[in-house]
Amino acid sequence: MNISEKTHIPFEILVATTNRTTLDFIDNMFKNNVLEHYHLLIINQTSEHKLLVSHKPNIRVINAFETGLSRSRNLAIQHAIGDICLLADDDVVYLQGFENKIMESYYQLKDADLITFKTITTENKPYSNYPKKVTGLEDFYRKVLSIEITFKRDVILKNNISFNENFGLGSVFQDCENRLFLEEVLKNKQIKAYFSPEFIVVHKPLSSSDDVTSDRYMFARSALFYKYHGIFAWIYVCKLIFSLVNRKLIKLNNVPHKLKVANQSIKTYKSMVHGE
C-alpha cells in the first residue's frame, strides 16, 4: 500500500540531510532493522541541480533550497504525517527494535507529549550521564541531542512549538537549537515532557555541540546569553571563558580573542532581533 493511501501512520522518522542524490545513506541507518517497516520523511537541503527522489512508498522526500538545520527540522514538523515523530540525522544507526521502545514508552506514559531517549556511542558507551529512570526533562534538557527527541506531532503543531531558525548548524548562531526548542516545550505547562532510560540510537562519541573551544560555540553561546540576560550576558560570557581556561581547554592568551568573538555575537544578535 502506498503511504499516501494510508489514513493512520502511528510513527514517522524525520531525517535531516544535505546534498543527497540517492537514498543509499538510509541503508546504514537501518542496518539493524527492516527499512520497509518504517515511514520516513527526508528533508534534503540542496540545490535545484542536485535533487533527491524516492520511489519507495514508505519514504517521502522534500528537496529544500535553503540552509540551516533548524529550518530543516521545522519544515519536517510542518509536513510530517505520523502521530509520533522522531528527529533524525543522516549519520546515525538505529538499534534493533528501537520503535518498540519508543511506542511502549508512550503507552506507559499515557500523558506524555514529548519523550527523549538515550544514545549509545560507537564505542559502546552511553553518550551522556543520563538519569537512571523515567523523569521529567526540567533538570536534563540542556544535554539532550536532537536525535533523542520524539513527540506527538499534533501537540507540537497546536502549540506552535518550533526550532529557532537563528540557531543551529547552518544558521547565524550554530548551536543551542535543541535547548531553545525544549525550553519552548517546558514553558508550556499543558505539554508533558519526559526522559526515558532506553537506548534507541548509535552515534559517534562527539557531536557538533561538544566542540566547546570553537569560535562557533562561543558565538552561539554569547547570543544565547544575551537573549536570556540582556546586558548581564557579559557575566555569563566571562564565566564560560573562565571555565574553559580553568579546565585547560584554552590558554590565557586566547581570552582576548574569545571576548572579541562574544562581542561580535552580541552585536549581531542585537542587530538581527532589535535592529540595533
GINOR-V792576 format. One record per residue. RES is the residue in three letters. SS is DSSP state (A for helix, B for strand, O for the rest). D_FIRST is the distance of its C-alpha to the first C-alpha in Angstrom with 1 decimal. Layout:
# GINOR-V792576
RES/SS/D_FIRST + RES/SS/D_FIRST
This chain:
# GINOR-V792576
MET/O/0.0 + ASN/O/3.8 + ILE/A/6.4 + SER/A/8.3 + GLU/A/6.7 + LYS/O/7.4 + THR/O/11.1 + HIS/O/12.3 + ILE/B/12.3 + PRO/B/15.4 + PHE/B/16.2 + GLU/B/16.1 + ILE/B/18.4 + LEU/B/20.4 + VAL/B/21.9 + ALA/B/25.1 + THR/B/26.2 + THR/B/28.5 + ASN/O/28.9 + ARG/O/25.9 + THR/O/24.9 + THR/O/22.6 + LEU/O/20.2 + ASP/A/22.5 + PHE/A/23.9 + ILE/A/20.7 + ASP/A/21.2 + ASN/A/24.4 + MET/A/23.2 + PHE/O/20.8 + LYS/O/23.1 + ASN/O/23.6 + ASN/O/20.0 + VAL/O/16.6 + LEU/A/15.1 + GLU/A/11.5 + HIS/A/12.1 + TYR/O/13.0 + HIS/B/12.2 + LEU/B/14.9 + LEU/B/16.8 + ILE/B/19.5 + ILE/B/22.6 + ASN/B/24.5 + GLN/B/28.0 + THR/O/29.3 + SER/O/31.0 + GLU/O/30.0 + HIS/O/30.8 + LYS/O/28.7 + LEU/O/25.1 + LEU/O/22.0 + VAL/O/18.8 + SER/O/15.4 + HIS/O/13.1 + LYS/O/10.8 + PRO/O/7.5 + ASN/O/9.0 + ILE/B/12.4 + ARG/B/14.0 + VAL/B/17.6 + ILE/B/20.6 + ASN/B/23.7 + ALA/B/26.7 + PHE/O/30.2 + GLU/O/32.1 + THR/O/33.3 + GLY/O/33.6 + LEU/A/31.5 + SER/A/31.9 + ARG/A/30.7 + SER/A/27.6 + ARG/A/27.1 + ASN/A/27.7 + LEU/A/25.3 + ALA/A/22.5 + ILE/A/23.5 + GLN/A/23.5 + HIS/A/20.0 + ALA/O/18.4 + ILE/O/15.8 + GLY/B/16.0 + ASP/B/18.5 + ILE/B/20.3 + CYS/B/20.7 + LEU/B/22.4 + LEU/B/24.5 + ALA/B/24.5 + ASP/B/26.6 + ASP/O/25.8 + ASP/O/28.5 + VAL/O/27.5 + VAL/B/26.3 + TYR/B/24.5 + LEU/O/26.0 + GLN/O/24.2 + GLY/O/22.6 + PHE/A/23.3 + GLU/A/20.5 + ASN/A/22.0 + LYS/A/25.3 + ILE/A/24.2 + MET/A/22.4 + GLU/A/25.3 + SER/A/27.7 + TYR/A/26.3 + TYR/A/26.4 + GLN/A/30.0 + LEU/O/31.1 + LYS/O/29.9 + ASP/O/31.6 + ALA/O/30.3 + ASP/O/28.8 + LEU/B/29.1 + ILE/B/29.6 + THR/B/30.8 + PHE/B/30.7 + LYS/B/32.6 + THR/B/32.5 + ILE/B/34.1 + THR/B/35.7 + THR/O/35.6 + GLU/O/39.0 + ASN/O/37.5 + LYS/O/39.3 + PRO/B/38.2 + TYR/O/37.8 + SER/O/39.9 + ASN/O/42.3 + TYR/O/39.8 + PRO/O/40.8 + LYS/O/40.8 + LYS/O/39.0 + VAL/O/36.8 + THR/B/38.6 + GLY/B/38.5 + LEU/O/38.0 + GLU/O/41.3 + ASP/O/43.3 + PHE/O/40.7 + TYR/A/38.5 + ARG/A/40.6 + LYS/A/39.4 + VAL/O/35.7 + LEU/O/33.6 + SER/A/30.6 + ILE/A/28.3 + GLU/A/29.4 + ILE/B/28.4 + THR/B/25.5 + PHE/B/25.5 + LYS/B/24.0 + ARG/A/22.8 + ASP/A/24.1 + VAL/A/27.5 + ILE/A/28.0 + LEU/A/27.2 + LYS/A/29.3 + ASN/O/32.2 + ASN/O/32.0 + ILE/O/32.0 + SER/O/31.6 + PHE/O/33.0 + ASN/O/36.4 + GLU/O/35.9 + ASN/O/39.5 + PHE/B/38.8 + GLY/O/36.7 + LEU/O/36.4 + GLY/O/36.7 + SER/O/38.4 + VAL/O/42.2 + PHE/B/42.5 + GLN/O/40.3 + ASP/O/39.9 + CYS/O/39.8 + GLU/A/36.5 + ASN/A/35.0 + ARG/A/38.3 + LEU/A/38.4 + PHE/A/34.8 + LEU/A/35.5 + GLU/A/38.9 + GLU/A/37.2 + VAL/A/35.1 + LEU/A/38.2 + LYS/A/40.3 + ASN/O/38.1 + LYS/O/39.3 + GLN/O/36.4 + ILE/O/34.0 + LYS/O/34.1 + ALA/B/33.7 + TYR/B/34.1 + PHE/B/34.3 + SER/B/32.8 + PRO/B/34.5 + GLU/B/31.4 + PHE/B/30.8 + ILE/B/27.3 + VAL/B/27.9 + VAL/B/30.4 + HIS/B/32.4 + LYS/O/35.6 + PRO/O/38.7 + LEU/O/39.4 + SER/O/37.4 + SER/A/38.8 + SER/A/40.2 + ASP/A/42.4 + ASP/O/44.6 + VAL/O/47.2 + THR/O/49.9 + SER/O/48.2 + ASP/A/49.3 + ARG/A/45.7 + TYR/A/45.7 + MET/A/49.1 + PHE/A/48.1 + ALA/A/45.1 + ARG/A/46.9 + SER/A/49.9 + ALA/A/47.8 + LEU/A/46.2 + PHE/A/49.7 + TYR/A/50.8 + LYS/A/47.9 + TYR/A/48.9 + HIS/A/52.6 + GLY/A/54.0 + ILE/A/57.3 + PHE/A/57.3 + ALA/A/54.5 + TRP/A/57.3 + ILE/A/58.1 + TYR/A/54.6 + VAL/A/54.7 + CYS/A/58.0 + LYS/A/56.7 + LEU/A/53.8 + ILE/A/56.0 + PHE/A/58.6 + SER/A/55.9 + LEU/A/54.8 + VAL/A/58.5 + ASN/A/59.3 + ARG/O/56.4 + LYS/O/57.7 + LEU/O/54.5 + ILE/O/56.5 + LYS/O/60.2 + LEU/A/62.7 + ASN/A/63.1 + ASN/A/59.4 + VAL/A/59.9 + PRO/A/61.2 + HIS/A/58.2 + LYS/A/55.8 + LEU/A/57.7 + LYS/A/57.4 + VAL/A/53.6 + ALA/A/53.5 + ASN/A/55.8 + GLN/A/53.7 + SER/A/50.5 + ILE/A/52.2 + LYS/A/53.5 + THR/A/50.1 + TYR/A/48.5 + LYS/A/51.3 + SER/A/51.0 + MET/A/47.2 + VAL/A/47.2 + HIS/A/50.7 + GLY/O/51.7 + GLU/O/54.7
